[in-house]
Amino acid sequence: MMNNCEGILKIRGIRREPGQHGQTESLPDDIHEQETGARFLRKDGNLHLFYREETGEGTFCRSRLSIKDKEVILRRTVPGAGSVPTVLHFREGEARVCDYPTVAGLMKLETRTRSLLLTESDHSLSLKMEYSLFLHGERLSDHELTVDFSD
């Protein structure tokens, strides 16, 4: 079982948006893949991964993925004056409301987690999640996230 170490983190995210204007078909998948260095920390029975993540706008954000009591908490902070972190909570079979910062202010974003699977070995950690994002009760998108860490 890993404790405190440095390693490689591979992230693969797939986003599917529902069709627009009454269409029943989904729009094409948006796939994001990234490989980066990360730090793993086990503290008080909780697991934490610290890493930098591309924002898609040519900048990076600091990210922390924490796992405790079968809940995943994803915290992202884009560097800059006055930046407010995004904190999303995921627990299988549950819906969680989170504050999501935008240029227009904070929005209430809801995560609904369908599945969450964590596997750990002596030298690796793998997390697979499927969830949907909702705003004002309307489904924005469906997501599949795979996070693989190895020391």
Helices and strands as residue ranges (DSSP letters): E 5-16, E 30-43, E 46-54, E 60-68, E 71-77, E 86-91, E 95-102, E 105-120, E 124-135, E 138-150
